[in-house]
Amino acid sequence: MTTLRLLSDESGIREAAKILKNGGIVAIPTETVYGLAASAYNEQAISKVFKAKGRPQDNPLIVHIAELDDIKDIVLSFPKQARLLAERFWPGPLTLVLKRTDKVASSVSAGLNTIAVRMPENEVARRVIKASGLPLAAPSANLSGSPSPTSAEHVLSDLDGRIDAVIMSSASNVGVESTVVSLAENPPRLLRPGAVTPEGLREILPDLVVDKAVLSELDENEEAASPGMKYKHYSPKTETVLVEAESGRFCEFVNKQESCAAICFSEEQALINKPCLSYGNKEDSETQARLIFDLLRKSDRFLVDKVYIHAPKKSGVGLAVYNRLIRAAGFKVIKL
């Protein structure tokens, strides 16, 4: 298969929409990460997504819409809490889990009676959705388990020759996948953290519960209600280890290790005598989120045995970064 490189202009968007209407799969930009889009109504198209990614079938997908009115065909009801969240955070990096209709391909929801849905902020993504006339199921456009793609180049590195097309657009400006909140249960539950923070959500959902899987592994036989809950994710080829430590202790620890590299805060770079990459200031969680997946990919170029990552804070957007890193490390954490 030849993967077409499409521009993000009207011609490229029309071609992408044509492919999607005909049951093909197209990588599209969003503000979070690049998504691998297919018609949410087409089981055969969805199966192509799972095959291209090598994705487990029990890992649900997120459906993307362009307008609020698009949601009526895919959810059974849109309760008051959902409407308030949509008014505050859509278009944007928030996914809502609601009871689904039978119109959506069952594989999108991994057999569950719920569906995860969001309206992306990225203009190109919404234009593609509108042009196709379809709600689009779109997990991250990468090989399953590898770092999520925040640029078209990342997509092609993983999926060139495995998908029909990719829209060549700018890099994702958020950098981690959307926040996922389930409104299909009471009280509402945060299933995956993202740029929409627990603190922000609680202004509308004061009884919000943070699922235990945000910071720990699901049990082996437990169902995943959201993408990013069940499996090891976001991992470079090199073994990665998350390190929780005060700055001086982290630098001292890394400097004593053999055949290693580090992903650290910018203020630590001059103190580390190993190959290292900075993912921003210790307090700058937004920059950390934007850079982390690109740096996880780049860390493989060091050709070392291990990469030690200085753990971010677990509040605000930092919780989303920590959530991705603990999975990238396969839950290997050193506490100094």
TORDRENRO-204217 format. One record per residue: residue in three letters; x, y, z of N, C-alpha, C in turn. Coordinates in steps of 0.02 Angstrom, whole numbers, padded with zeros to 5 digits. Example, Ala and Ser with C-alpha at 12.3 -4.5 7.8 and 13.67 -1.06 7.14 Angstrom:
REM residues 2
    aa     n.xx     n.yy     n.zz    ca.xx    ca.yy    ca.zz     c.xx     c.yy     c.zz
   Ala    00660   -00284    00390    00615   -00225    00390    00660   -00165    00390
   Ser    00642   -00112    00354    00684   -00053    00357    00645    00002    00394
REM end
This chain:
REM residues 336
    aa     n.xx     n.yy     n.zz    ca.xx    ca.yy    ca.zz     c.xx     c.yy     c.zz
   Met    00042   -00060    00000    00000    00000    00000    00044    00063    00000
   Thr    00026    00110   -00042    00060    00175   -00042    00021    00223    00001
   Thr    00053    00254    00049    00021    00303    00093    00027    00372    00061
   Leu   -00031    00401    00044   -00031    00467    00013   -00013    00520    00064
   Arg    00025    00569    00043    00039    00629    00083   -00007    00684    00057
   Leu   -00056    00704    00098   -00104    00754    00078   -00090    00820    00114
   Leu   -00097    00875    00077   -00092    00941    00108   -00155    00955    00147
   Ser   -00151    01003    00193   -00210    01019    00234   -00251    01074    00202
   Asp   -00249    01078    00135   -00290    01128    00099   -00356    01095    00077
   Glu   -00397    01132    00041   -00463    01106    00021   -00457    01042   -00020
   Ser   -00409    01040   -00065   -00400    00981   -00107   -00382    00920   -00065
   Gly   -00335    00929   -00018   -00315    00874    00025   -00371    00850    00069
   Ile   -00410    00897    00095   -00466    00879    00139   -00520    00842    00099
   Arg   -00533    00864    00038   -00582    00828   -00004   -00559    00757   -00018
   Glu   -00494    00748   -00032   -00468    00682   -00046   -00472    00638    00017
   Ala   -00456    00666    00075   -00461    00629    00137   -00533    00607    00150
   Ala   -00580    00653    00139   -00651    00637    00150   -00674    00582    00102
   Lys   -00651    00584    00040   -00669    00532   -00009   -00644    00464    00014
   Ile   -00582    00461    00038   -00554    00398    00062   -00595    00372    00121
   Leu   -00613    00416    00167   -00650    00395    00227   -00721    00371    00208
   Lys   -00753    00405    00161   -00820    00384    00139   -00818    00315    00106
   Asn   -00761    00299    00075   -00754    00235    00040   -00725    00180    00085
   Gly   -00723    00193    00151   -00702    00141    00197   -00627    00138    00209
   Gly   -00590    00191    00190   -00518    00193    00201   -00501    00223    00268
   Ile   -00436    00228    00282   -00412    00256    00346   -00360    00310    00333
   Val   -00366    00366    00369   -00325    00425    00356   -00300    00453    00423
   Ala   -00236    00467    00428   -00208    00500    00487   -00222    00575    00482
   Ile   -00252    00602    00535   -00271    00673    00535   -00240    00708    00595
   Pro   -00225    00772    00589   -00198    00809    00646   -00254    00826    00695
   Thr   -00238    00824    00759   -00281    00855    00810   -00236    00894    00857
   Glu   -00266    00932    00902   -00226    00971    00949   -00191    00927    01000
   Thr   -00216    00866    01011   -00187    00822    01061   -00130    00782    01029
   Val   -00147    00732    00988   -00099    00695    00948   -00131    00681    00880
   Tyr   -00092    00656    00832   -00121    00636    00768   -00164    00575    00778
   Gly   -00223    00574    00746   -00269    00517    00752   -00274    00479    00687
   Leu   -00288    00414    00692   -00298    00372    00633   -00372    00362    00623
   Ala   -00400    00400    00576   -00473    00407    00570   -00504    00355    00523
   Ala   -00564    00333    00542   -00606    00290    00501   -00678    00304    00518
   Ser   -00725    00287    00474   -00796    00297    00487   -00817    00256    00548
   Ala   -00848    00290    00596   -00871    00255    00656   -00930    00209    00643
   Tyr   -00958    00212    00582   -01014    00169    00563   -00992    00106    00526
   Asn   -00929    00103    00507   -00905    00051    00460   -00860    00001    00495
   Glu   -00886   -00059    00509   -00847   -00110    00545   -00783   -00129    00507
   Gln   -00788   -00133    00441   -00729   -00153    00401   -00675   -00099    00405
   Ala   -00696   -00036    00403   -00647    00018    00409   -00614    00018    00478
   Ile   -00654    00006    00530   -00627    00004    00598   -00577   -00054    00605
   Ser   -00592   -00111    00573   -00546   -00167    00576   -00479   -00151    00544
   Lys   -00479   -00107    00493   -00417   -00085    00462   -00374   -00044    00511
   Val   -00408   -00004    00551   -00372    00036    00602   -00337   -00010    00652
   Phe   -00375   -00059    00678   -00345   -00106    00726   -00286   -00144    00695
   Lys   -00294   -00164    00632   -00242   -00202    00598   -00180   -00160    00586
   Ala   -00190   -00098    00561   -00133   -00054    00546   -00093   -00039    00609
   Lys   -00127   -00029    00665   -00094   -00011    00728   -00068   -00072    00765
   Gly   -00096   -00131    00750   -00081   -00189    00792   -00112   -00181    00861
   Arg   -00172   -00153    00862   -00205   -00133    00925   -00249   -00190    00951
   Pro   -00246   -00204    01016   -00291   -00255    01045   -00364   -00237    01035
   Gln   -00406   -00287    01020   -00476   -00275    01004   -00517   -00253    01065
   Asp   -00491   -00262    01126   -00530   -00242    01185   -00511   -00173    01210
   Asn   -00480   -00134    01165   -00460   -00065    01183   -00505   -00017    01144
   Pro   -00553    00016    01177   -00602    00057    01141   -00571    00118    01107
   Leu   -00607    00145    01058   -00585    00203    01019   -00627    00264    01037
   Ile   -00601    00323    01021   -00637    00385    01031   -00666    00409    00964
   Val   -00729    00429    00966   -00763    00454    00907   -00760    00531    00907
   His   -00742    00559    00850   -00733    00632    00843   -00790    00661    00801
   Ile   -00818    00716    00825   -00872    00751    00790   -00851    00823    00776
   Ala   -00886    00855    00730   -00869    00924    00711   -00916    00976    00741
   Glu   -00979    00956    00753   -01030    01000    00780   -01068    00964    00835
   Leu   -01094    01000    00883   -01130    00969    00938   -01189    00929    00913
   Asp   -01221    00953    00859   -01279    00918    00832   -01262    00848    00806
   Asp   -01197    00837    00790   -01176    00772    00764   -01183    00716    00815
   Ile   -01190    00734    00878   -01188    00684    00931   -01253    00644    00937
   Lys   -01307    00671    00910   -01373    00641    00922   -01380    00571    00893
   Asp   -01342    00555    00841   -01347    00489    00810   -01304    00436    00846
   Ile   -01260    00457    00891   -01213    00409    00920   -01221    00399    00995
   Val   -01257    00444    01029   -01269    00433    01101   -01345    00430    01115
   Leu   -01364    00392    01166   -01435    00385    01183   -01462    00447    01215
   Ser   -01421    00481    01255   -01443    00543    01287   -01383    00587    01300
   Phe   -01396    00652    01308   -01342    00700    01320   -01363    00739    01383
   Pro   -01345    00713    01442   -01371    00742    01505   -01344    00812    01518
   Lys   -01372    00844    01569   -01355    00913    01585   -01280    00920    01599
   Gln   -01251    00873    01636   -01179    00878    01651   -01138    00877    01587
   Ala   -01157    00836    01539   -01121    00832    01475   -01127    00898    01438
   Arg   -01186    00927    01439   -01196    00991    01404   -01154    01046    01435
   Leu   -01151    01048    01501   -01110    01099    01535   -01036    01090    01519
   Leu   -01013    01028    01517   -00943    01015    01500   -00928    01035    01428
   Ala   -00975    01019    01383   -00966    01036    01312   -00963    01112    01303
   Glu   -01007    01148    01339   -01007    01221    01333   -00941    01250    01357
   Arg   -00910    01220    01408   -00848    01247    01435   -00786    01225    01395
   Phe   -00785    01161    01374   -00722    01133    01350   -00722    01111    01276
   Trp   -00779    01112    01241   -00780    01094    01170   -00786    01156    01127
   Pro   -00753    01158    01069   -00705    01108    01047   -00642    01110    01089
   Gly   -00613    01050    01102   -00554    01047    01143   -00538    00976    01166
   Pro   -00486    00969    01207   -00459    00903    01224   -00495    00868    01281
   Leu   -00562    00863    01276   -00602    00827    01326   -00645    00776    01292
   Thr   -00642    00713    01315   -00683    00659    01289   -00734    00639    01343
   Leu   -00796    00631    01322   -00850    00610    01367   -00872    00539    01350
   Val   -00879    00497    01401   -00904    00429    01392   -00978    00428    01411
   Leu   -01019    00409    01361   -01092    00410    01369   -01121    00344    01342
   Lys   -01184    00331    01357   -01218    00272    01329   -01225    00281    01254
   Arg   -01213    00228    01216   -01211    00234    01143   -01273    00205    01109
   Thr   -01284    00228    01048   -01335    00198    01005   -01306    00138    00969
   Asp   -01350    00100    00935   -01327    00042    00897   -01301    00061    00827
   Lys   -01305    00125    00810   -01282    00146    00744   -01207    00142    00737
   Val   -01172    00151    00793   -01099    00149    00793   -01074    00077    00790
   Ala   -01022    00065    00751   -00993   -00002    00747   -00974   -00026    00817
   Ser   -00993   -00088    00834   -00983   -00113    00903   -00909   -00117    00920
   Ser   -00865   -00127    00870   -00793   -00132    00883   -00764   -00066    00907
   Val   -00797   -00010    00891   -00774    00055    00915   -00773    00056    00991
   Ser   -00825    00026    01021   -00832    00026    01094   -00806   -00037    01126
   Ala   -00771   -00080    01088   -00743   -00142    01114   -00797   -00183    01150
   Gly   -00858   -00182    01122   -00912   -00222    01149   -00949   -00191    01208
   Leu   -00927   -00133    01231   -00961   -00099    01288   -01024   -00064    01264
   Asn   -01068   -00046    01310   -01130   -00011    01291   -01121    00065    01295
   Thr   -01058    00087    01298   -01043    00158    01301   -01000    00178    01241
   Ile   -00995    00243    01231   -00952    00269    01178   -00915    00330    01204
   Ala   -00852    00337    01184   -00812    00395    01201   -00814    00444    01143
   Val   -00830    00507    01156   -00839    00555    01102   -00810    00623    01121
   Arg   -00781    00656    01071   -00757    00724    01082   -00760    00765    01018
   Met   -00757    00831    01026   -00754    00878    00970   -00685    00911    00971
   Pro   -00641    00893    00924   -00573    00921    00925   -00572    00995    00911
   Glu   -00522    01028    00939   -00513    01100    00928   -00478    01113    00861
   Asn   -00438    01065    00837   -00400    01074    00776   -00446    01085    00716
   Glu   -00435    01141    00681   -00480    01160    00626   -00477    01110    00569
   Val   -00417    01085    00553   -00410    01037    00498   -00450    00973    00514
   Ala   -00446    00950    00575   -00483    00890    00595   -00558    00900    00586
   Arg   -00583    00957    00608   -00655    00969    00602   -00676    00977    00529
   Arg   -00633    01006    00489   -00649    01012    00417   -00653    00944    00384
   Val   -00609    00899    00403   -00611    00831    00375   -00676    00796    00396
   Ile   -00694    00802    00461   -00756    00771    00485   -00816    00798    00446
   Lys   -00819    00864    00438   -00875    00895    00402   -00878    00872    00330
   Ala   -00819    00870    00297   -00817    00851    00226   -00837    00779    00216
   Ser   -00820    00736    00265   -00838    00665    00258   -00911    00652    00274
   Gly   -00941    00696    00315   -01009    00685    00336   -01017    00628    00385
   Leu   -00962    00609    00419   -00961    00551    00462   -00931    00568    00530
   Pro   -00956    00536    00583   -00917    00537    00645   -00856    00492    00635
   Leu   -00798    00513    00657   -00737    00475    00643   -00707    00446    00706
   Ala   -00701    00380    00707   -00664    00346    00761   -00590    00356    00746
   Ala   -00552    00380    00795   -00482    00397    00781   -00438    00388    00842
   Pro   -00409    00329    00851   -00356    00321    00902   -00292    00354    00878
   Ser   -00241    00355    00919   -00178    00386    00898   -00149    00349    00838
   Ala   -00119    00386    00792   -00096    00359    00728   -00024    00333    00733
   Asn   -00016    00282    00775    00050    00253    00786    00043    00177    00793
   Leu    00098    00141    00792    00096    00070    00809    00078    00064    00883
   Ser    00034    00018    00898    00010    00009    00966    00068   -00002    01014
   Gly    00068    00037    01068    00121    00030    01119    00178    00079    01112
   Ser    00188    00107    01052    00244    00154    01042    00222    00225    01061
   Pro    00269    00272    01069    00249    00340    01087    00199    00369    01038
   Ser    00150    00404    01064    00099    00434    01021    00129    00485    00973
   Pro    00098    00494    00914    00127    00539    00864    00101    00610    00871
   Thr    00146    00657    00876    00126    00727    00879    00144    00765    00816
   Ser    00167    00729    00764    00182    00760    00699    00168    00709    00645
   Ala    00160    00734    00584    00149    00689    00527    00210    00644    00517
   Glu    00269    00670    00533    00330    00629    00525    00329    00569    00573
   His    00304    00579    00633    00297    00523    00680    00250    00470    00651
   Val    00194    00493    00622    00146    00446    00592    00180    00404    00538
   Leu    00216    00437    00493    00247    00401    00438    00302    00354    00463
   Ser    00336    00373    00516    00387    00330    00545    00358    00262    00565
   Asp    00296    00264    00590    00263    00202    00614    00220    00168    00561
   Leu    00185    00207    00520    00130    00179    00481    00136    00188    00405
   Asp    00192    00214    00381    00200    00222    00309    00192    00154    00274
   Gly    00147    00152    00226    00133    00089    00190    00080    00046    00223
   Arg    00055    00067    00281    00004    00029    00317   -00065    00064    00317
   Ile   -00066    00128    00296   -00129    00166    00296   -00136    00200    00229
   Asp   -00198    00224    00215   -00211    00253    00149   -00180    00322    00140
   Ala   -00182    00363    00192   -00158    00432    00183   -00143    00463    00251
   Val   -00103    00516    00248   -00092    00558    00307   -00095    00631    00285
   Ile   -00129    00672    00324   -00131    00743    00310   -00069    00776    00341
   Met   -00029    00807    00299    00033    00837    00321    00017    00907    00348
   Ser    00014    00912    00414   -00004    00976    00445    00045    00990    00502
   Ser    00030    01040    00541    00076    01061    00593    00075    01013    00653
   Ala    00125    01019    00696    00130    00976    00754    00073    00991    00804
   Ser    00055    00941    00842    00003    00949    00893    00026    00997    00947
   Asn   -00018    01043    00968    00004    01094    01015   -00011    01077    01088
   Val   -00050    01024    01100   -00061    01000    01169   -00011    00944    01184
   Gly   -00010    00893    01142    00044    00844    01146    00028    00780    01184
   Val   -00024    00779    01225   -00047    00717    01256   -00121    00708    01240
   Glu   -00144    00646    01241   -00212    00630    01222   -00262    00665    01267
   Ser   -00324    00666    01245   -00377    00703    01281   -00392    00674    01349
   Thr   -00416    00717    01393   -00445    00696    01456   -00508    00655    01442
   Val   -00517    00599    01477   -00577    00557    01468   -00615    00554    01534
   Val   -00679    00574    01530   -00723    00572    01589   -00785    00530    01572
   Ser   -00801    00483    01616   -00861    00442    01607   -00920    00474    01643
   Leu   -00973    00488    01605   -01036    00511    01634   -01088    00455    01631
   Ala   -01064    00395    01615   -01109    00337    01611   -01116    00303    01679
   Glu   -01088    00333    01730   -01093    00306    01798   -01099    00364    01847
   Asn   -01117    00348    01907   -01126    00399    01959   -01087    00378    02021
   Pro   -01040    00419    02046   -01022    00486    02020   -00980    00483    01957
   Pro   -00972    00540    01921   -00929    00541    01862   -00858    00520    01879
   Arg   -00825    00489    01829   -00759    00460    01842   -00708    00484    01791
   Leu   -00651    00508    01814   -00595    00525    01770   -00558    00461    01752
   Leu   -00560    00443    01689   -00528    00381    01666   -00458    00393    01639
   Arg   -00446    00451    01610   -00380    00468    01583   -00369    00543    01591
   Pro   -00314    00565    01622   -00302    00637    01628   -00273    00666    01563
   Gly   -00284    00730    01554   -00258    00765    01495   -00252    00839    01509
   Ala   -00258    00880    01457   -00249    00952    01465   -00307    00984    01502
   Val   -00367    00953    01499   -00422    00975    01542   -00412    00940    01609
   Thr   -00396    00979    01660   -00371    00951    01723   -00427    00931    01771
   Pro   -00412    00888    01820   -00463    00872    01871   -00488    00935    01906
   Glu   -00442    00982    01919   -00462    01044    01952   -00514    01082    01911
   Gly   -00504    01085    01845   -00552    01119    01802   -00618    01081    01797
   Leu   -00615    01016    01794   -00675    00975    01789   -00718    00981    01851
   Arg   -00686    00987    01910   -00725    00988    01972   -00764    01053    01981
   Glu   -00750    01103    01940   -00791    01163    01941   -00862    01148    01917
   Ile   -00868    01095    01875   -00933    01073    01849   -00954    01007    01881
   Leu   -00905    00965    01895   -00918    00899    01924   -00885    00895    01993
   Pro   -00915    00925    02044   -00882    00927    02110   -00872    00858    02141
   Asp   -00911    00808    02119   -00905    00741    02147   -00863    00695    02103
   Leu   -00823    00723    02058   -00781    00684    02013   -00735    00637    02052
   Val   -00732    00574    02029   -00687    00523    02058   -00631    00509    02009
   Val   -00569    00505    02033   -00513    00487    01990   -00505    00411    01992
   Asp   -00511    00379    01934   -00505    00306    01931   -00436    00283    01953
   Lys   -00432    00227    01987   -00368    00201    02011   -00319    00188    01954
   Ala   -00345    00175    01893   -00301    00159    01837   -00263    00220    01811
   Val   -00279    00280    01835   -00241    00339    01815   -00169    00333    01837
   Leu   -00158    00304    01896   -00091    00300    01924   -00067    00228    01936
   Ser   -00107    00179    01917   -00087    00110    01927   -00115    00065    01873
   Glu   -00093    00003    01871   -00114   -00044    01819   -00184   -00070    01833
   Leu   -00222   -00081    01777   -00285   -00117    01784   -00270   -00190    01799
   Asp   -00317   -00223    01834   -00310   -00295    01844   -00315   -00329    01776
   Glu   -00285   -00388    01770   -00278   -00422    01705   -00345   -00433    01671
   Asn   -00397   -00451    01710   -00462   -00467    01680   -00512   -00409    01682
   Glu   -00488   -00350    01702   -00532   -00292    01707   -00542   -00260    01639
   Glu   -00604   -00240    01625   -00619   -00208    01561   -00593   -00136    01560
   Ala   -00568   -00115    01501   -00545   -00046    01493   -00604   -00004    01468
   Ala   -00624    00045    01507   -00680    00089    01487   -00657    00145    01442
   Ser   -00591    00154    01437   -00563    00209    01398   -00497    00187    01367
   Pro   -00478    00217    01310   -00410    00205    01284   -00358    00224    01336
   Gly   -00300    00191    01334   -00245    00210    01377   -00249    00186    01448
   Met   -00296    00140    01463   -00303    00116    01531   -00269    00049    01544
   Lys   -00271    00005    01493   -00256   -00065    01508   -00185   -00087    01493
   Tyr   -00157   -00063    01438   -00095   -00092    01414   -00035   -00045    01425
   Lys    00024   -00076    01419    00085   -00035    01417    00080    00009    01355
   His    00094    00072    01362    00084    00120    01307    00145    00166    01302
   Tyr    00147    00201    01246    00191    00260    01239    00266    00244    01245
   Ser    00285    00181    01236    00353    00161    01254    00402    00165    01195
   Pro    00461    00195    01206    00514    00190    01156    00543    00120    01157
   Lys    00588    00106    01111    00620    00040    01110    00666    00030    01170
   Thr    00698    00084    01192    00744    00080    01249    00704    00075    01314
   Glu    00728    00034    01361    00695    00027    01425    00695    00095    01461
   Thr    00637    00114    01485    00631    00178    01520    00611    00166    01593
   Val    00636    00209    01637    00622    00204    01709    00605    00274    01734
   Leu    00550    00279    01770    00530    00343    01799    00562    00351    01867
   Val    00588    00410    01880    00623    00422    01944    00589    00480    01980
   Glu    00565    00466    02041    00536    00518    02083    00590    00539    02133
   Ala    00612    00601    02128    00667    00624    02169    00672    00700    02169
   Glu    00703    00726    02220    00722    00797    02221    00776    00806    02167
   Ser    00782    00866    02141    00823    00878    02082    00896    00856    02090
   Gly    00927    00875    02145    00997    00857    02156    01007    00781    02159
   Arg    00960    00746    02193    00965    00674    02199    00957    00641    02131
   Phe    00912    00667    02089    00902    00638    02023    00966    00643    01982
   Cys    00996    00702    01980    01058    00712    01941    01114    00668    01966
   Glu    01121    00664    02031    01173    00622    02062    01163    00549    02044
   Phe    01101    00527    02047    01085    00457    02031    01102    00441    01958
   Val    01079    00483    01911    01091    00471    01840    01166    00470    01825
   Asn    01203    00516    01854    01275    00520    01840    01313    00459    01862
   Lys    01286    00420    01908    01319    00359    01932    01303    00297    01891
   Gln    01254    00301    01846    01232    00242    01809    01274    00231    01746
   Glu    01276    00168    01724    01311    00150    01663    01263    00147    01604
   Ser    01288    00162    01544    01250    00155    01482    01178    00180    01489
   Cys    01172    00244    01505    01106    00272    01514    01101    00342    01485
   Ala    01040    00365    01477    01026    00434    01458    00970    00459    01504
   Ala    00954    00522    01498    00903    00550    01543    00856    00597    01504
   Ile    00794    00599    01527    00748    00652    01509    00735    00691    01573
   Cys    00755    00754    01573    00757    00793    01635    00724    00861    01626
   Phe    00722    00899    01679    00698    00967    01675    00754    01012    01650
   Ser    00736    01068    01619    00785    01111    01586    00839    01135    01635
   Glu    00821    01148    01698    00869    01174    01746    00919    01121    01768
   Glu    00909    01058    01748    00954    01004    01768    01004    00984    01715
   Gln    00994    01007    01654    01036    00984    01598    01110    00994    01611
   Ala    01129    01052    01637    01200    01067    01647    01231    01025    01703
   Leu    01188    00992    01743    01213    00954    01800    01219    00879    01785
   Ile    01198    00859    01726    01199    00788    01708    01254    00775    01657
   Asn    01297    00726    01670    01353    00712    01625    01340    00652    01579
   Lys    01276    00634    01571    01254    00583    01524    01216    00616    01467
   Pro    01205    00581    01411    01162    00610    01360    01094    00626    01390
   Cys    01067    00685    01376    01003    00701    01406    00963    00748    01361
   Leu    00898    00745    01371    00851    00788    01336    00808    00823    01389
   Ser    00792    00885    01376    00750    00922    01423    00679    00927    01398
   Tyr    00631    00915    01443    00561    00924    01423    00528    00982    01458
   Gly    00569    01032    01473    00542    01094    01499    00558    01106    01572
   Asn    00540    01165    01594    00550    01184    01664    00509    01140    01711
   Lys    00533    01129    01771    00500    01085    01819    00427    01104    01831
   Glu    00411    01168    01828    00343    01191    01841    00301    01200    01779
   Asp    00330    01188    01720    00296    01202    01657    00266    01138    01628
   Ser    00210    01117    01656    00180    01054    01636    00155    01055    01563
   Glu    00133    01114    01539    00109    01118    01470    00165    01103    01420
   Thr    00225    01130    01432    00281    01115    01388    00301    01042    01394
   Gln    00301    01015    01454    00316    00944    01463    00269    00900    01422
   Ala    00205    00917    01423    00155    00878    01386    00167    00884    01311
   Arg    00183    00944    01288    00192    00954    01216    00253    00917    01189
   Leu    00305    00909    01231    00369    00882    01207    00379    00808    01221
   Ile    00344    00779    01270    00365    00715    01297    00365    00658    01245
   Phe    00314    00654    01202    00313    00598    01155    00368    00603    01103
   Asp    00383    00664    01081    00438    00673    01034    00504    00653    01066
   Leu    00514    00672    01130    00576    00655    01163    00582    00580    01177
   Leu    00527    00547    01192    00530    00475    01201    00553    00441    01137
   Arg    00530    00465    01080    00554    00438    01016    00628    00454    01005
   Lys    00647    00515    01020    00717    00535    01010    00765    00499    01057
   Ser    00741    00477    01115    00785    00445    01163    00815    00380    01136
   Asp    00781    00348    01088    00808    00286    01058    00873    00299    01020
   Arg    00884    00361    00999    00945    00376    00960    01008    00374    01002
   Phe    01001    00374    01068    01061    00373    01110    01094    00305    01113
   Leu    01056    00252    01095    01084    00184    01093    01115    00165    01160
   Val    01076    00177    01213    01097    00158    01281    01052    00102    01306
   Asp    01067    00077    01366    01027    00022    01394    00963    00047    01428
   Lys    00967    00107    01459    00909    00132    01495    00904    00208    01488
   Val    00842    00232    01491    00830    00304    01494    00793    00318    01560
   Tyr    00822    00361    01602    00791    00381    01665    00755    00447    01655
   Ile    00692    00450    01676    00651    00509    01666    00633    00538    01734
   His    00648    00603    01742    00630    00636    01805    00554    00646    01805
   Ala    00521    00616    01854    00448    00618    01858    00421    00688    01868
   Pro    00369    00706    01831    00337    00772    01841    00292    00771    01902
   Lys    00266    00829    01919    00217    00832    01974    00153    00798    01953
   Lys    00112    00779    02002    00051    00741    01988   -00012    00785    01995
   Ser   -00006    00848    01979   -00064    00893    01982   -00070    00931    01917
   Gly   -00129    00958    01903   -00140    00995    01842   -00125    00952    01781
   Val   -00096    00982    01730   -00077    00945    01670   -00021    00896    01685
   Gly    00017    00910    01738    00070    00864    01759    00044    00793    01772
   Leu   -00018    00787    01796   -00047    00720    01807   -00052    00682    01742
   Ala   -00069    00716    01687   -00073    00684    01622   -00004    00660    01599
   Val    00047    00702    01610    00115    00683    01589    00138    00623    01631
   Tyr    00126    00625    01696    00145    00569    01740    00110    00505    01718
   Asn    00046    00510    01702    00007    00452    01680    00037    00420    01618
   Arg    00059    00461    01570    00089    00433    01509    00157    00401    01524
   Leu    00196    00435    01567    00264    00411    01581    00264    00346    01621
   Ile    00218    00340    01668    00218    00279    01708    00200    00218    01664
   Arg    00161    00230    01612    00145    00176    01565    00203    00165    01516
   Ala    00235    00218    01495    00294    00210    01452    00348    00169    01487
   Ala    00352    00176    01553    00402    00140    01593    00378    00072    01615
   Gly    00318    00052    01593    00292   -00012    01615    00285   -00016    01690
   Phe    00270    00042    01722    00259    00048    01794    00324    00035    01834
   Lys    00381    00043    01802    00445    00039    01838    00461    00109    01865
   Val    00459    00117    01932    00470    00182    01963    00521    00174    02019
   Ile    00571    00218    02018    00621    00221    02072    00605    00283    02114
   Lys    00598    00275    02179    00586    00331    02223    00647    00342    02266
   Leu    00679    00400    02259    00741    00415    02295    00725    00458    02356
REM end
